[in-house]
Amino acid sequence: MKFQIQETVYLCCKDKKIIFYCYYAGYLFNIKKLIFYKDFKYIDYDNISIILQQDLISEFINYKFKKKNKKIYIIPSNGHFDYLKNKEKIIKLKQLGYEVSIFTYEEWFEYKDVNHYSFNSLTISEKNTLKQIHGVSLKLKLRYYFPLIQSIYNALVNIRFSLPLLVSSKVVYVGRASLEETIEAIDNLLNAKIITKHLHENIFNNLNQKKQKELFELIDDSEFKNLNFIYQYYIYNVIIRFFLILHLNKFENFYHKTNKLFDFQLLKTNIYRKIFHIDLGSKVGNSFAVCRTVYLERFFNKKYLRVNLFDASVNYNSDNNFKNRLLKIENFLKMVYENKNFNLSFKELKKWLISNNDDFINKS
């Protein structure tokens, strides 16, 4: 199904997510005007399109709209993972008479109850189509249209940490991959009763490079096999990121910005001109067009490396595609571990990463 949306779209989300949806609107959806409202009473019109954050679905359902001729678009934060958590609410929206569509980062699952679009089918635009944003502060508009201002402010506030990246060339990864964040991700699966304590301990006890083999054999574990595939895929993406970044962190000219640290806008900025990013894609799908890549295409075009852990053209929920890919990734990691020359210059480290394995590298 080809995706089409009106040029003017209403946005219902929490304040912290506005800028995120602006980038999707302007660089993926070809939206020209985005109108943000906190109060649902201002969107009780027929024949309008609404981007609705998943956290507000219940509130939207409970509001007594008089007009039901609305098109609702939902982007579950973690794709099919969050779709499963919100499935009953999404179906309820449709039962109330709304036309509901969701976006996910894969094409592996069936969505019989709603319209489904995959980010695999979208292309990141070189030019921004979002010319008007209504209902937001001047500060937010400046962040989107003139990001340099916010970049300078954040850099000055965190000058102790930003200065080395302003004056020195570094290979950078921004994302959750530290030991603490990896444990937290696995703990969340246990707390949500997606995995058992036995499987949790099996993963936790083997988070060590010397025990990588045991974790890559997890795919043959009977309990692991019984998980919904999206959870299998997510768990391995968490594990792979941990092992890869754990080793890269040993290099003098590599920098890992975890989500746990202060925010000084290493992705949504055009001020750090000496750094070179690594992009590992989504943990819940194989689409190229994800939020991180949108930012990198916007601010670091030709200055980032996309490591294609999972190819966008392959259905990994079919045949032995997933298992075969994991074998290649395991060998890829072993190859990475062989390089213990941790004092490589920035140029040498960058060159090594790009030339390391053509099977995983998309040069940008």
C-alpha positions in Angstrom: 0.0 0.0 0.0 1.5 3.3 -1.1 1.6 5.9 1.7 -0.1 9.3 1.1 -1.0 11.9 3.7 -2.6 15.3 3.6 -0.2 18.3 3.3 -1.7 19.7 6.5 -1.6 17.4 9.5 -2.6 17.8 13.2 -0.1 16.6 15.8 -1.1 15.2 19.2 1.9 14.3 21.4 3.8 15.1 24.5 6.0 18.2 24.3 9.3 16.3 24.3 8.3 14.4 21.2 7.3 17.4 19.0 10.7 17.9 17.4 10.9 14.1 16.7 7.6 14.3 14.7 8.7 17.4 13.0 11.7 15.6 11.4 9.5 12.7 10.3 7.0 15.2 8.9 9.5 17.2 7.0 11.9 14.5 5.8 9.8 11.4 5.4 6.1 12.2 5.1 6.3 15.3 2.8 4.0 17.2 5.1 3.9 21.0 4.6 2.1 22.2 7.7 2.0 20.6 11.1 -0.5 21.9 13.7 0.2 21.0 17.3 -2.6 20.9 19.9 -2.6 19.7 23.5 -6.4 19.9 23.9 -8.4 17.5 21.8 -11.3 20.0 21.6 -9.4 21.9 18.9 -9.3 18.9 16.6 -13.0 17.9 16.6 -13.3 18.3 12.8 -14.1 16.0 9.9 -11.7 15.0 7.2 -8.5 15.7 9.0 -5.3 13.7 9.5 -3.8 13.3 13.0 -0.4 12.0 14.1 -1.2 10.5 17.5 1.5 9.5 19.9 0.9 6.0 21.4 1.0 7.3 25.0 -2.1 9.4 24.2 -4.3 6.7 22.7 -6.3 6.0 25.8 -7.0 9.7 26.4 -8.0 10.1 22.7 -10.4 7.1 23.0 -12.0 8.6 26.2 -12.6 12.0 24.6 -16.1 12.4 23.3 -15.5 13.6 19.8 -18.6 14.6 17.8 -16.9 14.2 14.4 -15.4 10.7 13.7 -14.2 11.2 10.1 -10.6 11.4 11.1 -7.5 9.6 9.8 -5.2 8.6 12.7 -1.5 7.8 12.2 0.4 6.1 14.9 4.2 5.4 15.0 4.8 2.9 17.8 8.1 3.9 19.3 9.5 0.4 19.2 7.6 -0.8 16.1 5.8 -4.1 16.3 7.1 -4.5 19.9 5.0 -1.5 21.1 2.2 -2.4 18.6 1.6 -5.6 20.6 1.4 -3.6 23.8 -1.1 -1.2 22.4 -3.0 -3.6 20.0 -6.3 -3.6 21.9 -6.4 0.2 22.1 -5.5 0.6 18.4 -8.4 -1.8 17.5 -10.7 0.2 19.8 -9.9 3.3 17.8 -11.0 1.6 14.6 -14.1 0.2 16.3 -15.0 3.8 17.2 -15.1 4.7 13.5 -11.7 6.2 12.9 -9.4 5.2 10.0 -6.3 4.0 11.7 -2.8 3.5 10.2 0.4 2.5 11.9 4.1 2.7 10.8 6.6 0.0 11.8 10.3 -0.6 11.0 9.8 -3.9 9.2 7.5 -5.8 6.8 7.5 -9.2 8.6 4.2 -9.2 10.4 0.5 -9.0 9.4 -1.7 -6.2 10.6 -5.2 -7.3 9.7 -6.9 -4.8 12.0 -5.4 -1.6 10.7 -3.7 0.0 7.7 0.0 -0.8 7.9 2.9 1.1 6.4 6.6 0.2 6.7 9.4 2.7 6.9 11.2 0.4 4.4 9.0 1.9 1.7 9.9 5.5 2.6 12.9 7.6 1.4 14.6 10.3 3.4 14.2 13.6 1.5 17.2 15.8 1.0 15.1 18.9 1.4 12.7 19.8 4.2 9.0 20.0 3.2 7.7 21.2 6.6 7.4 24.9 6.0 4.9 25.8 8.8 4.6 24.6 12.4 1.7 26.0 14.4 0.9 25.7 18.1 4.5 25.5 19.3 6.9 27.9 21.0 9.3 30.2 19.1 12.1 28.3 20.9 11.0 25.0 19.3 10.7 26.5 15.9 14.2 27.9 16.2 15.5 24.4 17.2 14.0 22.9 14.1 14.6 25.6 11.5 17.8 27.1 13.0 19.5 24.2 14.9 22.8 26.0 15.1 21.5 28.3 17.9 20.4 25.4 20.1 23.7 23.6 19.3 25.8 26.5 20.5 23.8 26.8 23.7 24.0 23.1 24.5 27.7 23.1 23.7 28.4 26.0 26.0 26.3 24.6 28.9 28.3 21.3 28.6 31.6 22.9 27.5 33.7 20.5 29.6 32.4 17.6 27.5 31.6 19.2 24.2 35.0 21.0 23.8 37.0 17.8 23.0 34.5 16.9 20.3 34.6 20.4 18.9 38.3 20.5 18.5 39.2 16.8 18.0 38.1 14.3 15.4 36.3 11.3 16.8 34.3 8.3 15.7 31.0 8.6 17.6 28.1 6.3 18.5 25.0 7.8 20.1 22.7 5.3 21.7 22.0 2.8 24.4 24.8 0.2 24.4 26.5 0.5 27.8 26.5 -2.4 30.2 24.1 -0.6 32.5 21.7 0.2 29.6 22.0 -3.4 28.2 21.1 -4.9 31.6 18.2 -2.4 31.9 16.8 -3.5 28.5 16.9 -7.2 29.5 15.5 -6.4 32.9 12.5 -4.6 31.3 11.7 -7.8 29.3 11.7 -9.8 32.5 9.5 -7.2 34.3 7.1 -7.2 31.4 7.0 -11.0 31.7 8.2 -11.4 28.1 11.1 -13.6 29.2 11.4 -15.9 32.2 14.0 -15.5 35.0 15.8 -18.5 33.6 16.3 -16.9 30.2 17.1 -13.5 31.8 19.9 -15.1 33.8 21.2 -17.0 30.8 21.6 -13.7 29.0 22.9 -11.7 32.0 25.5 -14.3 32.9 27.0 -14.3 29.4 27.5 -10.6 28.8 31.2 -11.1 28.3 33.3 -11.2 25.1 34.7 -14.5 26.2 31.2 -16.0 26.4 29.9 -14.5 23.1 29.6 -18.0 21.7 27.1 -19.0 24.4 24.9 -16.0 23.6 24.9 -16.7 19.9 23.8 -20.2 20.7 20.7 -18.8 22.4 18.8 -19.0 19.1 18.7 -22.8 19.5 17.3 -22.6 23.1 13.8 -24.0 23.2 12.5 -21.2 25.4 14.0 -18.5 23.2 12.4 -20.1 20.1 9.0 -19.8 21.7 9.3 -16.0 21.9 7.5 -13.8 19.4 10.1 -13.1 16.7 10.1 -9.4 17.4 11.5 -10.1 20.9 14.1 -12.5 19.5 15.2 -9.8 17.1 15.3 -7.1 19.7 17.3 -9.2 22.2 20.0 -9.9 19.7 20.2 -6.3 18.6 20.7 -5.3 22.2 23.4 -8.0 22.6 25.2 -7.1 19.4 25.3 -3.4 20.1 26.7 -4.2 23.6 29.6 -6.4 22.2 30.4 -4.0 19.4 30.5 -0.8 21.4 32.2 -2.5 24.3 35.2 -3.2 22.1 35.2 0.1 20.2 35.2 2.0 23.5 38.8 0.8 24.0 40.0 2.9 21.1 41.3 6.3 22.0 39.5 8.0 19.1 36.1 6.5 19.7 33.4 8.2 21.8 30.2 6.6 23.0 27.4 9.0 24.0 25.0 7.0 26.1 21.4 8.0 26.7 22.2 8.2 30.4 24.4 11.3 30.0 23.5 14.9 29.6 22.1 16.1 26.3 24.4 18.1 24.1 22.8 17.3 20.8 25.4 15.2 19.0 22.8 14.0 16.4 20.4 16.9 15.9 23.1 19.5 15.3 25.4 21.0 12.7 28.1 22.3 15.1 30.3 19.2 15.6 32.0 19.2 12.3 35.0 17.0 13.2 33.1 13.9 14.3 32.1 10.8 12.2 29.1 8.9 13.3 28.3 5.2 13.3 24.7 4.2 12.6 23.5 0.7 13.6 19.9 1.1 12.5 16.8 0.1 14.5 16.6 -2.5 17.2 13.1 -3.5 16.2 13.4 -3.6 12.4 15.6 -3.4 9.3 14.4 -0.2 7.7 17.0 2.3 6.6 14.6 5.3 7.2 14.6 5.5 11.0 14.8 8.7 13.2 18.6 8.4 13.9 19.3 8.1 10.1 17.0 11.0 9.4 19.1 13.2 11.7 22.4 11.9 10.2 21.3 12.5 6.7 20.2 16.0 7.7 23.3 17.0 9.6 26.1 14.5 8.8 25.5 13.6 5.2 28.7 11.9 3.9 30.0 11.9 7.5 28.6 8.8 8.9 28.8 5.0 8.4 25.7 2.8 8.3 26.6 -0.7 9.6 23.9 -2.8 8.0 23.6 -5.5 10.7 20.3 -6.6 9.1 19.7 -5.9 5.4 16.6 -3.9 4.6 15.6 -6.2 1.7 15.5 -9.4 3.7 12.5 -10.9 5.7 14.3 -12.2 8.8 11.1 -13.8 10.1 11.3 -16.3 7.2 13.2 -19.5 6.7 16.6 -19.5 8.3 17.4 -15.9 7.3 17.8 -14.7 10.9 20.0 -17.6 12.1 22.2 -17.3 9.0 22.6 -13.6 9.5 23.5 -14.1 13.1 26.3 -16.4 12.1 27.7 -13.7 9.8 27.4 -11.1 12.6 29.2 -13.4 15.1 32.1 -13.7 12.7 32.0 -10.0 12.0 32.4 -9.3 15.8 35.3 -11.8 16.0 37.0 -9.9 13.2 36.4 -6.6 15.1 37.9 -8.1 18.3 41.1 -8.9 16.4 42.0 -5.3 16.2 43.7 -4.3 19.5 45.6 -1.4 18.2 43.6 1.0 20.4 45.8 4.0 19.7 44.8 4.2 16.0 44.5 7.8 14.7 41.0 9.0 13.8 41.7 8.6 10.1 43.0 5.0 10.7 40.1 4.0 12.8 37.6 5.4 10.4 39.3 3.7 7.4 39.4 0.4 9.3 35.7 0.5 10.2 34.7 1.3 6.6 36.9 -1.4 5.0 36.3 -4.0 7.7 33.5 -6.0 6.0 31.6 -5.1 2.9 28.8 -7.3 4.0 27.8 -4.9 6.7 28.9 -1.5 5.5 26.9 1.1 3.7 29.2 4.1 3.0 27.5 7.5 3.2 
